[in-house]
Amino acid sequence: MDAITPKMTELTLAGGALGFNWLPVFVAEQSGIFMRHGLKVSLKRMGTVDKATAAIKNSEADLAITPPEGAIANAIAGGRLRIVAGNANRLPMTLVAHSRIKKIEDLRGCVLGTSSMMEGTAIYTMEMLARHGLKYPGDYEFAVVGVHPERWQALQDGRIDAAVQPVPLNFVAIDAGYSNLGEVTDVIPEIAFTAMIGADDWLKQNRESVRKLLTALAEATAEVYDESRDELVLPILAEITKSSEAYSRRALAYMREKALFPAHLEIPKSAFKTTVDLMIKAGLLGAADRDKANLALDRQYLDGLWTQ
C-alpha cells in the first residue's frame, strides 16, 4: 500500500518587493524547511508596501512581511491588523545621491525617492534629513517611485536626486560614482523595519499554522547566519537581489554584521518605540496615540515557541 502523503497547510504570504529582507523566506522554501513543517507557502509580490498591507485588510493574502506602520495605524483606529513577529530590526540602507550632491545639506530643494508616504522609506529619510536641519515639507520633495529597484532606476534616470537604498544596491550605486551621504543605521540604530502582519480574526482561526510558519522561519534565519551554509544562501540572495556573487557576498556580510534578522523573530521594545516615535514625528500618528500603538502587537503566536 502506498504511503499516505500528509496534507500540507497552504498559506499566502504577501510583500512589496520580496527583496533582501525576504532571505529567510526563500531559504526556508528552497532548503525544504517549509515542507518539513507541512507548509506550502505561496508568495505574492504586490509591488509596493502599501499594497502589501492592503492585501491583508482585503483578505487577498493570509500574512504579509512589510513595514509595520500601516498595521499600527490600523489597530489604533480599531482595525483588524496585528503584528505577530519581527522580520528585520535594522535598516541596512545608505542614503545615495547624484554625484553633484556631496552632503545632506545639499539636498535642499531636491526630490527624494520613496516607496510610500505612509510606511517605510519616507519616514527614515525625513529623520536623516531632519538631523541636518532639513524639514519636510518645505525644504525638499518626495516622489513615490516604488520599492528599491524602482528607486535605483529613478535615480539613474534623473527623476529623483537621492534615495535610501538597501544592500546590495547601495554598494552598486556607490561603486558607480553616486554619492554616499551616510548609513541609516548611524541615525536609526534599531527599529521595527519590517514585520509579519495579519488580520486578527484570521490569525485566531489559524493559530497553529502561524506558529508552524514562525518556527520554520526561525530555522531558516539560523541558516542565514551559519557561514557553513553559504553555498545555499549566497545563490538565493543573488537571485533575490539580481546581483553578482561578489555583491551578494558583500550584502550577506553586511546583513550579518548588522544582525538584521532577529534570531527568534522578536521585536525589541526599543525598536518598536523607535517606529512609533518616528510615526509621530512624521505626522502619521498623534502624540496621544503613543500608548495605543501596543494594540497592534500580538505576541501570543511567538509565546513558548523557543522553550518547547
N, C-alpha and C positions, 0 to 999 in steps of 0.2 A: 504494500500500500504506500502511495506517495505521502511524503510528509506534508502536513498542512502548513501553508505559509501564514504566519501571523498577520492579522490585519494591521496595516500601517495607519497611524494618525496623520491626517493631512492638515497642513497649516499654510496659510498665505502670509508672507512677510513683505511689507512694502517699505520703500525708501526713496529718497530723492534721486541720487546718482548711483547708489550701490557702489560707492567708491572705497577708498583706502580703509575707512573705519569698518567696512564690512569684511575685513580679512578673516576674523574668526568664523563668520558665517560660511564663507567659501571653503575654508579649511575643514569645517565640520561636514560640509556637503561632499567634498572631494576625497576626504580620508575615510568616509564611511561612518563617521560618528553619529550623524543623524539616523542613518539606517540602523545602527546598533541599538539606538534608543527607540526604535519603532516609529520614526518620524519620516514623513515625506513632506519636505518644505519647498513650496513654490515661491519664487522671488518675483516681486513686481516693482519695476523701475518706473517711478511716477514723473521724474524729470525735474521736480522742484520739491523743496522740503515742505512748503505749504500744502502741496497736493498729497504728500505722504501723510501728513496729519489729517487732511480732509478724507483720505481713504478710510481711516478708522472711524471718523464721525459718520461717514456714509455707508459703512459696512461693506466697503469694496475690498478690504483686506482684514485679516484677523489681528495682526500686530504690525507695528512699524518701528523701524530704527531711524530716528530723526531727532533734530534738536527738540528739547522738551518745552520750549516757551509756549507753543500753541496748546499743549496739554495743560500747562499750568493755568493759562488764561481761561481755558475752557472749564476746568474744575472750579476755579474761583467763581465763575459765572453760573455755577450749578450744573455744568455739563457732565457727560459720561466719561470723559477721557481721564486715564490714570497712567502714571509712570510706574512700571513694575521692576525695572532693573537699569543699571548703567551700561553704557557701551564704550564711551570714551570720556575720560575726566581731565584730559589735557587738550590743548589746541596746538597740534603740530603744524603750525602755519607761519608764514612770513609775509609781511606787507611788501609787495613788489610793485615797482612803478616804472614808467617810461624813463629812459636813461637821462633825460634832461632834468629830472627831479632827483635831487641829491639828499634831501632831508624832509621830514614830515611837514615842517613849516611851509615847504614849497607846494604843498597840496592845496593851499588856499585858492579858491576859485576853480578847483579841478572837479572832475567827475570820477567817482569811485564805483567799482562794480560790486554787486551783491546778488545773492540768490533770493533774498526775501527782505522785506522791510519789517516783518513781524517776528522772524525767527533767525537765529544764527548770525551770519557774517556781518550784517549791518550793525548789530549790537556790539560785536567785538571791534569793528572798525571805529565806531563812534568813541569807544573807550580809549583806543590807542591815540586817536587824534586829539581827544579832549586833554590828554596828558601833555600835549604840546600847544595848548591854547586854542585849538580849532573846535568850533561848536557847530552842531547840526540842529536845525537848518540855519543857513546863513553863510557859513564860511566855505562850504563845498556842497556838491550834489551827489546823489546816488542814482545809478542806473541799474534796474533789475534785469540783469543779462543772463542769469542762470547759475547753475552749480559750477564747480571749479573748472571743468573742461571748457565750458562756455565762457567763463571769466577770462581764461587764458587766451582764447580766441579773440575775445573782445579787446583785450589789451594789445594783442598783435595787430588787430585791425585798426587800432586808434580810436575805437568808440568809447573807451574809458582811459583814464590816466594811471590808475592804480587799482589794486585789489589784494585782499589777503588770499594767499594760495597755499594749499596743503602740500605735504610731501606726495610724490616727488616733483610736482610741477613747480614748487618753489626753487628747487635745485636747477631744473631745466631753464627757468626764466633767468635766474642769476647767471648761469653759465652762458646764456645767450646775450648778456650785456644789460639786462634790466637792473634797476637799482634795488638794493636790499635796504629797506627802511626799518627793519627790525623784526625780531621774533615776537609773536603774540604772547608766548609764554612768559616773556620778560615783564609784560604788563599784567597779564592774567595768568598766574601760575597754575591755578586749579579751578575747574568749572565743570558743570554738567553739560558737556559739549553735545553729545548725542546720547540718547537713551532709548529703551524699549517702551513703547506706549501701547495701550489697548483700551477698549471700551469696557467700563465696569461690569455691565451685565454679561457681556461675552466672556470676560475673564472669570467671573464667578462660575459660569456654566462649564468652563473648560480648564479648571484649576490644575488638574494633574497633567494635562497636555502642556500647559505653560511651564510647569515645573520641570517636565522632561526636556523641553526646549532649553531652558536656562541651564540645566545640568549639562546638556550637550555642548552649549556654547562656552561654559567654563572649562570643559575638557579641551575644546578647540583653542581657547585662549592660552592654556598651558602649552599646547603645541607651538603656538606663535612665539612664545618666549624661549622655547627649547632650541638652542643653536644646532643640536644634532638633527633637527627636523628641517633644516634649511633647504634640503633637496626637495622637500614637499612644498614648503611655504613660499620660497622665492618665486617659482614659476607662477604660483597663484597670484601673488602680489603684482608681478609683472603684467599678467593678463588683466587684473582689475584696473590697474592704473595706466595700461597701454604704454608701458615704459620699458627701457632696456634692462638687462640684467644688472648692469652697473648702477643705474639709478634706483632700481628696486632694492639692491643691496644697501645703498645709502639710506633709502627710506626706511627699511626694516631696522637698521641700526639706530636711526633717529627715533623711531617709534618705541623701540625697547629702552633707549636711554631716557625718554620722557615718561616711560611707564604709562603709555597711552591707554591700554586696555586694563580695567580692574580685574584682578585675578578671580574674584568671586562675584563679579558683576555689581559690586556695590557702588552707591553714590555717596561719598562722604558728605557729612552735614556742611562742611566748609565749602565744598564745591557747589552744592545746591544753593547755599546762601549767596554765593557769588552770582549765580544765574539770576536769582530773584533781585538782587541789588542792581544788576545791570538792566534788567527789565524795567525797574522803577526809574533809573536814570535816563533810559531811552523813552520814557513816557508810555510804555506798554502796560504798566500797572500803576495804580496809585499807591502811595506810601501806606495807606490804611489797609491795603491788601496783603502786606508782607506776611503776617501770621497765617492768613488764609491759604497761602501758597502750599503749605503742607498737606492740604486737602488732595493735592494731585498725587502725592506719594502713597503707594500701596505696597508695603514691604512683605506682605504675607506670602507672596509667591517665592521669595528667597528664603524665608524663615525656615531654619532647620536643615536646609539642603546640604550644608557642608559639615554637619555633625552626624549624618546618618551612617 
